[in-house]
Amino acid sequence: MFSTVLVANRGEIACRVFRTCRELGLGTVAVYSDADENALHARVADAAVRLPGAAPAETYLRGDLIVKAAVAAGADAVHPGYGFLSENADFARAVLDAGLGWIGPPPAAIEAMASKTRAKELLGLAPLDEVTEADLPVLVKAAAGGGGRGMRIVRRLDDLSAALEGARAEAASAFGDGEVFVEPYVEHGRHVEVQVLADAHGTVWALGTRDCSLQRRHQKVIEEAPAPGLTPALAEELRALAVRAARAVDYVGAGTVEFLVAHDRAHFLEMNTRLQVEHPVTEMIYGIDLVAEQIRIAEGAVLADAPPQARGHAVEARLYAEDPSRDWAPQTGRLHRLTAPDGIRLDTGYTDGDDIGVHYDPMLAKAVAHAPTRAEAIRRLAGALEHTTLHGPVTNRELLIRSLRHEEFTSARMDTGFYDRHLAALTAPAPDPHAPLAAALADAHGRSRFGGWRNMPAQPQVKRYEMAGREHEVRYTHTREGLRADGVRVVHADGSAVVLEADGVRRRYDVARYGDRVYVNTTALTALPRFPDPTTQQAPGSLLAPMPGTVVRLADGLVTGSGVRAGEPIVWLEAMKMQHVIAAPATGVLTALPVTPGQQVEVGALLAVVEETDPEGTRGTARATTHEDQPGGHR
């Protein structure tokens, strides 16, 4: 039996595995990059070993350094988590060759299934060798890894070359393997998968189905178990195919077989030879700990002849530090507070005060609810997200709540095109109109404690806030009888809570402030100065970095003075393992290009300036607009 487990991963999954290890009485070892020196997973482990550098290729993709770390720290087993090296057969072999236990499938099974091209061949399927107009639309896909990286939908043959190039670059950066392939793209399909668990003695469990159809950029956002709306015959077919795939490669451990389901037909996608991000929904309906089962199987345990009976329904939502209204742009910054209400499971790799950086996936946490029925689980999760305290970078929290309550989802009629159809409506600003007033009143009370307001004559006070991309001006009066605001009765106000009454209805607003950033319940605002600073104005046509990241490429041959066309890519940024393209907002002349490949930039940094020209070639001014994820980027 094992005594100490090193997790060859970071963030949420490392913390998740450590939790089970502690419950089993196992010691824990973390590895961390320089960017993760103060990360939660490095702090909660019994021991931690540094991997010099920050980029994945220097750290979490260096199997040799991770094996050395395990030996140096006295670990006798390695758990790969998901992503990074979790589906790398050479890494699995290196772990075993070092005399360590491998908490994962045999290397030969990883080789057979981790490459999606070889997996299809094993099951009698094959990717497209040549693509014609008749084959469109097609999907360019990384042969290794997952999580939506290295994937592009191609609807025009002219876009295929750029899609292949972008997918290869992204796959190589994320997985250390730039192999990609092309397959037909199934429109309006549902993403359904089967969790398998197999021991080394010939027993294979098919632990029901999961639906993961709500995706952005081919990366899952909301998952549930069991998959709703499947006929009994189709559900049984999926389970049988999953068991067949596992037995075909003598699989051992936890794995997932994924399908696209359309018109009651199943189309095999791939087998992930690792634990999935969404494994908690299966754990909750079966009442088991999949990580504990992985460890026991690696120690030689025998599974029972049949899995336990599933009970109820579970739904999971992934909280990402990203802005869905800005093409899912990743966000960075300080996570001031993250607290979920009782009654749901929250798996996270962050805690209050942690910084969200640019190097890794932007997922903050997974929120999971379990209930006797699907409708109850959905309602419980949506309500819990609504009452979660989340102070920090912009997130997709509001999108998750609206998605869970959308009629297409509640009626189980969703498919993988859900966000293509509904994103604009789901991200339309709907802030609480009284949030700026609550912020201003809390701020006024906080400053009144110093006595400055008490001796001043009653006169209107003005505060300005940015909320949902728009400026809001608030006016209120501080009198001897208290604070007054037009149309709203101020029932109570202090520095952290305000109670307002409008049209006979009282509502409480909890207020927290961190510098100029203010949070009023679930609404985020930015306090604006009374008089704007003219030095912050940018030149017309400025293209600014929409997020912190690394400049990985400039358009070939582009120099100051070059002519550019509207929509033409200028700069490629990489942030959180995704590539983003900054394109010309208008046809014109490039008058500034102050960045170079390899340069780190902060959000708002100047990347380029395009001076617009009219159709006759006369120079004007281009709108300062960024276009992200054009062909060659990630979409």
N, C-alpha and C positions, 0 to 999 in steps of 0.2 A: 504493500500500500504506500501511497505517496505521503510525504510529510510537508513539503513546501512547493508551492506552485508559482512560477513566473508567468505573468500575462504579457504576451508580446504585442501589446496594443496600448491604447490611451483612452482618456475620456470616459464616457458613460459606460462602455462595455467593460473596460478594465475595472471600474468601480463595481459593476454588476457581478463580475466573476469573483472579485475579492469578497463580496458580501456572502456568497455561497461558501467560499473557502473557509471563512471565519465560522460559519455555522457548522461546517464539517470538522472543525478543529485543525485546519491546515494553515501553515504559515504562508505569507504572501510576499512576492517580490514584484516591484514595478520597474519599468524602464521609462525614461523620460528624455525628451529632446531639450535643447537649451530654451526653446520657446515654452516648454512645459515645466520648467524648473519648479514653479510654484503651483502646478496644476493639482487638482484634488486627488487624482489617482496616485500621484507621486507622494502625496501627504498621508493618505490613509493606509498605504501598504506597510508591512513590517520592515521592509528594506526597499531601497530604490537605487537604480544604477543609471548613471548619465550616459546618453548617446550623443556625442558631440555634434552640434549643428542644429539646424531647424527644419530644413526641407525634408520631406518624407524619404527621398532618395538617399539622404545622408544619415537617416536615423531609423525610423520604423520599418524601412524596407531593407535594412542591413542585417540580414539573417546571421552573418558571422559575428557581428557585435552582440546580437541578442543571445546567441548561444554562449558566448564568453561571459556575458552578464549573468546568465543562469548558473553557470559553473562557479563563477566568482562569489555569488551570493548564497551558494549552497542549496539552490533549488534542485529538486529531483524530477520535476515535471514542468511542461510548458503548455499553456492554453493560448491559442492564437487569437481569440476574439473573432471579430469579423472585419473585412477589409484588410489593407496592408498585405501581410504574408499569409493570411489565413487559408488561401487556396494555392499555395506555392509548394509543390511536391519536393523541390530541392531543399527548402527550409525544413519541411517535415523530416526528410532523410538526415539532414544535418543534426537535428535535435536527437533523433534516434541513434545516430552514429556517435554522439557525445555521451551515450549511456543514459540519456534522460527519457522520461516518459513523455509520450506525445498524446495530448488530449484532443484527438481529432481522428479523421479517417486515415486508412493506410495511404502512403504516398502513391501507390499504383492507382488507387481509386480517385485520388485527387487529379492525377495526370489524365485519367480517362474522362473525367467529368468537368474539371475546372476549366478546360478549354472547351468553349461552347461548340466550336467546329468539330472537335473529336467526339464530343457527346452526341451530337446529331448523327454523325457517322455510325456510332455504336448502336443507335436506335433505328438505323436504316434511313436517316434523313440526310440532307446535304444542303449547304448554302448555295447561293447563286454565284456561278462563275462569271457570267457575263450579264450585264443589265441592259435591257431594251426598254423602249417606251411602254411596251405592253406589260412590263413587270412593275411599273410604278403604281403606287408609292412603295419605296423600299426603306429598310432600316439598316444603317451602318452601325455595327455593334462591336465592342471590344471582345476579343476571344477570352480574355481573363478578367477577373474582378467583377464588380457589380456597382450598385448604387447609382445607376444612371450615367456614370462617367464613361466617356468614349462612345457615346451614342448620338446619332443624328438621323432624323427623318428626311428623306430626299423625295421631293415631288417633281423635280425637273432634272433631266439628264445633265444639263449644264451645271448643276450644283453638286454633282456626284464627286468630282475631283476634289473640291474644297472640303466637302464633308469627310471624305476619306482622310485627307491631310489633317484636319482638325481632330478627328476621332483618334488617329494614331498618336498625335502629340499628347492629347489628354490622357489616353490609356497608358502611354509610357510614363507620364509624370505620376499618375495615381497608382499604377500596379507594377511598374518596371517592365512592362511587356506591351509593345506597340502593335501586336497583331490584331487586325480587325477583319470582319467578314460582312457580307451583305445577305439579307434575307427579306422575303416579302413582309410588308408592314400590314398587319391586320387592323382595319379601321373599326372603331366602335366595339372593340372587344373588351372583355373583362379579364383582369389579371387575377387568376386563381392559382393557389399553390397548395401543396400537401407537405406537411411536416413528417419526416421519417426519423425513426430512431432504431438503430440496429446494434446488436451485440456481436461478439466474435464467435458465437456458437450457433449462428444460423437463424436467429429470431429477428424479424423485421416488423416494427410497428408502423402503421400509417395513422398518425395522430390527427385525423380529420383534415378539413380544408380551412384556408384563410382567403379572404378577398382583399386585394391590395390595389383596387382599380383607381383610387384617387391619387394621382401622381402629378408631379411637376418635373419637367426635364427628365422624364423616365425614372424619377426617384420617388419612392412611396411617401405619402403624406399621412393618410389615414388607412388603418388596416383593421380587420375584424375577423373573428372566428366564432362559429363556422361561417363559411361563405353562404350568404343568403340566396334563395331563389333557384338553387340547383335542383334538377330532378333527381330522385333517388338513384336512377340508373346512371346519370352523368357523374354524380358524386362517387359512386362505386367504381366507375370506370377510371376516374382520376386517381383514386386510392390504389387501384390495381396497377395502373401505369407507374405510379411512384414506387411501389414495391418492386415491380419488375426492373425499373432502372437501378434501384439499390442492389438488388440481387445480381444484376448483370456485371457489377464491378466488385462483388464481395464487400459491400460497404459496411463500415463499422462506425458508430457514433451518430451524431445529429446531422441531418442534412435536409434540404428542401428541394422539391421538384416543382418547377414553375410552368404554368400553362397560360395561353391566351384562350379564352372561351368566347365563342361567337356562334349564334344560331344553334346552340346546344351541341356544338362540336368543340373538342379540345385540340389545341395546337401546342405541341411541346416547345418550350422556350429553352430551358436549361436546368441543370441540377447544381445548386449551390452546395459545395462540400464544406459547409461551415454552419454555425449558428446564424440565424437571421436577426436583423434589428427587431423585427416584429414578433419574436418568439414569446414575449409575455402574454399575448392573447391566447396562445395555445396552452401555456402554463396555467392560466387562470381558469379555463373551462375544464381542463383535465385534472387540476389540483396537483400538479407535479412541478418539480424544479429541473428544467432541462440541463442546466449547467451541472447540477449534482449528478444527474444521470450520465452526462458525458464523462465526468470524473470516475464514477463507479464502473462504467463500461471500459474505460482506459485501464482500470485496475483489474479487469477480468471478470466483472460481475455478469450474471446471467439475467436477462429480462424474463418476466413472466410470459406465459404463452400469449396473452392478450393484454392490450393496454387498459387502463381504467376507463370507466364510463364518463363521457363528456357531460357537463352540466352547465346550462345557461348560455349566455352570450357575452363576449368581451370585445371592446373596441379600444383601439390605441390611436393617439394623435401625436405626431412629432412636432415639437416646438422648435422652430428654426430662428436663428438670428438673421433674418432676411426681410426684404420689403417686397411683398408680392405685387404691389402696385407699381413698382419700378423694375419690372421684368425679373423679379425674384433676386434682386441685387443683395449679396451677402452684407451683413452689418457687423461692425466691430465696436468695442468699447467696454466699459466697466459694467458688470452685472451687479447692481447694487443690492437687489433683493429678489429672491425666488422662493415663494411659499405657496404650496397647494393646500386646499382644504382637506379635511379627513374624508375617508371613503373612497379615495382613488390611489392608485399606485403611481409614483413618480420616480422614474429612473433617470439620473442625471450625472454628469461628470463635472458639474460646477456647483459652487456654493457662493453665498453672499460675499461680494468684494472681489470676485475673480474677474480677470480680464478676458474678453473674447478676442482672439487674435485672427490673423489672416492666413495662417498656414494650413489649417485643417478644416474638416467638415463643420458647417455652421449649426449643427443640431445642438440645442441646449438641453433638451430633456424629452422623455417620452411619458405621456400621461395615459394611463390605462384604467378603464372602468369595467367592472363585471356586474351582471345583474341576471335575474331569471330569464328575461326576454330581451330581444334586440332593441325594441323601442325604449325600454327602461335603461339599458346600458348607454344608448345614445344620449338620452336626456340627462343621465347622471354625469356623463363626461362633458357635455356642453355646459352644464351648470357649473361644474367644478372649474373648467377653464375660465368661465366668466368671473369666478370669485378667486382666481389665483392672483396673488400679488406678484407682479412682474415688472420690476423697475430696472431698466437698462437699455440696451440697443433696441432698435425697432425689430419686432418679431412678426410672425405669421399668426399670432394668437387669435385675432379677430377673424381672420380667414377661416381658421379651424372651426370656430364657433358657428359661423354662418354656413360652412360646408356641412357640418353635422346636422344643422336644422333645415337644410335645403330639401325641398320636397322630392327631388330626384334621388337624393341619398336616403331619406327616411323611407321611401317606398321601394328601395333596393333596385332602382332602374339605372344606376350609374354605370359608366364604362370609363376607359382610360382617356377619353376625350372630354371628361367632365370640366376640367379647368379651361380647355380651349373654348368651350361654349359659355362658361359662366364667370370667368375671372373678372371681367369688367364690373359686373354687378356685385360680385362677392368682395371686391376691393373698393367699391364706391365709398367715399368718406361719409360717415354718419356719426360724427362726434356729438357728445352731449353738449347742447348749446349753453348750459350753465357752468360747464367746466372752467372756462376762463374766469368767470366771476368767483367761483369757489377758490381758485388759485390766488386771485387778487386779494380776497378777503382774508385768507389764511396768512398771506404775506403781510397784509396790513396789521393783523393782530400781532404777528411776531415782532414787527418793528415798533408797535405801540408800547411794548413792555419797557422800552427805554425812555418812555415819557414824552417822546417827540410830538405825538398827536394830541395829547390832552390839552395843551395850551394854545393850540392853533384854532382859528375860527373855522366853522363848518364851511367847507368848500369842496366842490367836486374834485375827486382824485382820478387820475387816468393811468391805466396800465395796459401794455400791449403784449400780446402773446401770438406766437405762431402755432396753429393747430391744424392738422390735416392739410398742410400745404398752403393755408390761408392765414392772413393776419387778422386778429380780432382785437378790438379796442374795448376796454371795460371802464365804466365810470361808476364811482360809488362815493358816498359821503360819510365821513366819520364825525358823528355828533356826540354830545354828552349822553344821549340816550342809546347810543350804539351805532353800528354800521347800517347804512341805508343804500339800497340800490333800486332803480326804477323797475317796477313791475314784479319784483321778487321780494318776499319778506325774509329777512335774515333772522332765523330762529336761534341759531348758535354759530359762533365762529371762534376758533382758536387756531394755533399754529399748525395743527395736524388734522382737524376735522371741521367741516362746515355743514350746517343743516339749513336748507333753503325750502321755502314754501312758495309754490307757484300754482295758481288755480286751485287752491285748497289741498294740494298734495305735497307732503313733506318728503324730502329725499336727503340722505346723508352722503356727504362727499369726503372720503379720506384723502388727505393731501400729503404728499412727500416731495421734498425739494432737494436736488443735488446740483449745486451751482445754478446755472440758468435753466436746467431741465426740471420740469415739474410734472408730477404724476397725480392725476385726480381720478380716483377709482381706476378704470382701465384706459383712461385717456391720457396721452402724453402731450405735453405742451413745452414750448420753449419761451422763456421770458425774454422779451426784446428790449433793447435800450430805448429810452425816450426819443433820442435823436440818433438816426442811423449813422454809422461811421463811414464817411466817404472813401476812406483808404481801402475798404474791403471790396470795392467795386472792381469787377473784372472787365477786360477789354471785350468789345463786341466780338462774337464768334469764338469765344474761348471754349475749349473742350476740357472739362474738369474730370478728374478721377471720381467715379461714382462710389468707390469703395477703396480702402487701403489694399495694396497688392504689389505685385512685381511686374514690371514691364518685361514681357518675354519676347516681343517681336515688334518691329516697325515694318510698314509696307515697303516692299522692295523698291529701291531707287528713289524714295521720297526724301526730298531735302527742302529747306526753306526756299520759297519761290516757285515750287512745283504747283501745277494746276491739279485740282482734285474735283471729282464728280460727287454729287449728292449721293450719300449712301456708301461711298467707297471706304473700305476699312483703312484706318490710319495707324492705330496702336492696338496691340493685343495685351490685355492685362490678365494675370493669373492671381486668383484669390480663392482661398478655401478649396483648393484642388479643382476649381472650375476656371475655364478660359472665357474671357469677356472681350468683345471687340468694340472699340470706340471708332465710330464712323463719321465721315464728314456730314455735317448737318445741311449743307447746301453746296452747290457748285461754286467754286471760287479758287482762291490762291492761298497756299499754306504760307502764312507769314511768320509762324514761330513753331518750333519743334524742340522743346527744351529737355526731352527725356531720351534715354538710351537703354538698350536691352540690358536686363539685369538690375536696373535701378529700382529701389523700393520707393513707393509713393504713398502719401497719406490721402485720405478722402478729401476731395476739393482741390488737390494739387493740379496745377496747370499742365496739361499734356500736349496741347497744340492749339493754334489759333488759325481759323479759316476766315479769310476776308471774302465775302460773297461777291460774285460778279453777276451782272445782269446778262440777258441773252446776247447783248452786243459786246460783252466783254468789259464793261465799265465796272470798276470796283465799287462795292457797297459794304454792307455788314451782314454777316451770317448770324443766324440765331445760335445762341450757345446751347446746343442740344447734343446729348450723347445718345447713340444708338447701340444697344448692347446685343451680343449674341447673334450677330449676322452670320451667314455661312462662313465657316472657319472658326467660329466661336462655339458656344455650346447652347444647343436648343433641342 
